[in-house]
């Protein structure tokens, strides 16, 4: 039976779910997560990633793997470094976007499921099992997926996907800031901060805003 390598001290072993799946004979395990579900502006971004099982088990680059956490608790600079590490060392990864127009048309829940599904389809190899952050995917058999509440804090694969999605989306928001600088997208990345809502009240919404969301309080 495979044992968990000694990773940086955490309250939770982020390899627990992966190890259980690997020990059952499933080697290609994909983690899936999103960034941008709650903001008032910008796309929803989802990522899927299959980490290298042998590297994790044999302690190859373990220092870097041990830094992978939920993207919300990793500094922006560290996220950028981990983004590069993950895409260079993953068996396969995929990043997809759902536009503001599609979010307004179908709703955020539908956009979330669509993004998760398309990110999995975008992988270069077919995963044998899928770990998702909460969402169940009706397109895949229940036995082929594990849906974990707060999965980005429970699974290294989901955490890695959260970093890919977050860094990619932040890059989009920085480009939107160049086009619409008065909204401060570089500061809040589209989330509903007091400053952001003040700018919407002052200038009105732009093309980047989700009109299906409550833009003003």
C-alpha positions as CSV (number, residue, x, y, z in Angstrom):
1,X,0.0,0.0,0.0
2,X,1.2,3.5,-0.9
3,X,2.0,5.7,2.0
4,X,1.8,9.5,2.1
5,X,5.2,11.2,1.8
6,X,6.1,13.6,4.6
7,X,4.8,16.9,3.4
8,X,4.9,20.4,5.1
9,X,2.9,20.3,8.3
10,X,-0.8,20.9,7.8
11,X,-3.9,20.2,9.7
12,X,-5.1,18.0,6.9
13,X,-3.2,15.5,4.7
14,X,-3.9,16.9,1.2
15,X,-3.0,13.5,-0.3
16,X,-5.5,11.4,1.6
17,X,-8.1,11.2,-1.2
18,X,-5.5,10.7,-3.9
19,X,-3.8,7.9,-1.9
20,X,-7.1,6.1,-1.4
21,X,-7.7,6.2,-5.2
22,X,-4.2,5.2,-6.1
23,X,-4.3,2.3,-3.7
24,X,-7.5,1.1,-5.4
25,X,-5.8,1.0,-8.7
26,X,-6.8,4.3,-10.2
27,X,-3.7,6.2,-11.2
28,X,-5.0,9.2,-13.3
29,X,-6.8,11.4,-10.8
30,X,-8.0,14.8,-11.9
31,X,-8.7,17.7,-9.5
32,X,-11.1,20.4,-10.7
33,X,-11.9,23.8,-9.2
34,X,-12.9,27.3,-10.3
35,X,-12.1,30.9,-9.7
36,X,-14.5,33.8,-10.1
37,X,-17.9,32.4,-8.9
38,X,-18.7,35.4,-6.7
39,X,-17.4,38.5,-8.4
40,X,-19.5,41.2,-10.1
41,X,-17.3,41.3,-13.1
42,X,-15.2,39.1,-15.3
43,X,-15.4,35.5,-16.5
44,X,-15.6,32.3,-14.5
45,X,-12.5,30.2,-14.9
46,X,-12.2,26.5,-14.2
47,X,-9.2,24.3,-14.3
48,X,-8.6,20.6,-14.2
49,X,-5.2,19.0,-13.5
50,X,-3.8,15.5,-13.2
51,X,-0.7,15.6,-11.0
52,X,2.2,13.2,-11.4
53,X,1.5,10.3,-9.1
54,X,5.1,9.0,-9.1
55,X,6.5,12.4,-8.3
56,X,4.3,12.8,-5.3
57,X,5.0,9.3,-4.0
58,X,8.7,9.3,-4.6
59,X,9.3,12.7,-3.1
60,X,10.4,14.2,-6.4
61,X,10.1,18.0,-6.1
62,X,8.3,17.4,-2.8
63,X,9.2,20.8,-1.5
64,X,7.2,22.5,-4.3
65,X,4.3,20.0,-4.1
66,X,4.2,20.7,-0.3
67,X,3.5,24.4,-1.0
68,X,0.3,23.7,-2.9
69,X,-2.7,24.9,-1.0
70,X,-6.1,26.4,-1.6
71,X,-5.3,29.4,-3.8
72,X,-7.1,31.8,-1.3
73,X,-4.4,31.1,1.4
74,X,-1.4,31.4,-1.0
75,X,0.2,34.8,-1.7
76,X,-0.1,36.2,-5.2
77,X,3.7,35.8,-5.8
78,X,3.7,32.2,-4.6
79,X,0.6,31.4,-6.7
80,X,2.5,32.6,-9.8
81,X,5.5,30.3,-8.9
82,X,3.2,27.4,-8.2
83,X,1.3,28.0,-11.4
84,X,4.5,27.5,-13.4
85,X,5.5,24.5,-11.4
86,X,2.1,22.8,-11.8
87,X,1.8,23.2,-15.5
88,X,5.4,22.0,-16.0
89,X,5.1,18.9,-13.9
90,X,1.5,17.8,-14.3
91,X,0.5,14.8,-16.4
92,X,-2.1,17.0,-18.0
93,X,-3.9,20.2,-17.3
94,X,-6.7,22.3,-18.8
95,X,-8.0,25.8,-18.2
96,X,-11.4,27.1,-19.6
97,X,-13.3,30.3,-19.3
98,X,-17.1,31.1,-19.2
99,X,-17.8,34.6,-20.5
100,X,-19.8,37.2,-18.7
101,X,-22.4,36.9,-21.5
102,X,-22.8,33.2,-20.9
103,X,-23.0,33.7,-17.1
104,X,-25.8,36.3,-17.6
105,X,-27.6,34.0,-20.0
106,X,-27.5,30.7,-18.0
107,X,-26.8,31.7,-14.4
108,X,-23.7,31.1,-12.3
109,X,-24.5,27.5,-11.2
110,X,-24.9,26.4,-14.8
111,X,-21.7,28.2,-15.8
112,X,-19.9,26.5,-13.0
113,X,-20.9,23.0,-14.1
114,X,-20.2,23.8,-17.7
115,X,-16.8,25.1,-16.9
116,X,-15.9,22.0,-14.8
117,X,-17.1,19.7,-17.5
118,X,-15.3,21.4,-20.3
119,X,-12.1,21.6,-18.3
120,X,-12.2,17.8,-17.9
121,X,-12.8,17.4,-21.6
122,X,-9.8,19.6,-22.3
123,X,-7.4,17.3,-20.5
124,X,-4.9,15.5,-22.8
125,X,-5.6,12.2,-21.1
126,X,-8.9,10.8,-19.8
127,X,-9.0,10.7,-16.0
128,X,-9.9,7.5,-14.2
129,X,-11.4,9.5,-11.3
130,X,-12.4,13.1,-10.8
131,X,-12.1,15.1,-7.5
132,X,-14.3,18.2,-7.6
133,X,-14.7,21.1,-5.3
134,X,-18.3,20.4,-4.2
135,X,-20.1,20.3,-7.6
136,X,-21.5,17.0,-8.9
137,X,-21.1,16.5,-12.6
138,X,-24.1,14.7,-14.1
139,X,-22.2,14.0,-17.3
140,X,-20.0,11.5,-15.4
141,X,-21.0,8.4,-13.4
142,X,-21.3,9.0,-9.7
143,X,-18.7,6.2,-9.0
144,X,-16.2,8.1,-11.2
145,X,-16.2,11.3,-9.1
146,X,-15.8,12.4,-5.5
147,X,-17.4,15.8,-4.6
148,X,-15.7,17.4,-1.6
149,X,-17.1,20.4,0.2
150,X,-14.2,22.8,0.6
151,X,-12.2,20.4,-1.6
152,X,-9.5,22.9,-2.2
153,X,-8.5,22.5,1.5
154,X,-8.8,18.7,1.4
155,X,-7.1,17.6,-1.8
156,X,-3.8,18.6,-3.4
157,X,-5.2,18.0,-6.9
158,X,-8.2,20.3,-6.3
159,X,-5.9,22.9,-4.6
160,X,-3.6,22.7,-7.7
161,X,-6.6,23.3,-10.0
162,X,-7.7,26.3,-7.8
163,X,-4.2,27.9,-8.3
164,X,-4.3,27.4,-12.1
165,X,-7.8,28.9,-12.2
166,X,-7.0,31.8,-9.9
167,X,-3.8,32.9,-11.6
168,X,-5.3,32.6,-15.0
169,X,-8.4,34.7,-14.0
170,X,-6.3,37.3,-12.2
171,X,-4.4,37.8,-15.5
172,X,-7.6,38.4,-17.3
173,X,-8.7,41.0,-14.7
174,X,-5.4,42.8,-15.1
175,X,-6.1,43.1,-18.8
176,X,-9.6,44.4,-18.1
177,X,-8.1,47.0,-15.8
178,X,-6.0,48.3,-18.7
179,X,-9.2,48.8,-20.7
180,X,-11.4,50.1,-17.8
181,X,-8.9,51.5,-15.2
182,X,-11.4,53.5,-13.2
183,X,-13.1,50.4,-11.7
184,X,-9.9,49.2,-10.1
185,X,-10.0,45.6,-11.4
186,X,-6.3,45.3,-10.6
187,X,-7.2,45.8,-6.9
188,X,-10.3,43.6,-6.3
189,X,-10.3,41.4,-9.4
190,X,-14.0,42.1,-9.9
191,X,-15.3,41.3,-6.4
192,X,-17.9,43.5,-4.8
193,X,-15.8,45.7,-2.6
194,X,-17.0,49.0,-1.4
195,X,-14.7,50.8,-3.8
196,X,-15.8,48.7,-6.8
197,X,-19.5,49.3,-6.0
198,X,-18.8,53.1,-5.6
199,X,-17.2,53.1,-9.1
200,X,-20.2,51.3,-10.6
201,X,-22.5,53.8,-9.0
202,X,-20.3,56.6,-10.4
203,X,-19.6,55.3,-13.9
204,X,-22.3,52.7,-14.5
205,X,-21.4,49.1,-15.4
206,X,-19.2,48.3,-18.3
207,X,-19.0,45.3,-20.7
208,X,-17.0,43.3,-18.0
209,X,-19.9,43.4,-15.5
210,X,-22.3,40.6,-14.9
211,X,-25.7,42.3,-15.3
212,X,-27.5,39.3,-13.8
213,X,-25.7,40.0,-10.5
214,X,-26.8,42.7,-8.0
215,X,-24.2,45.3,-8.9
216,X,-25.3,47.9,-6.4
217,X,-26.5,47.5,-2.8
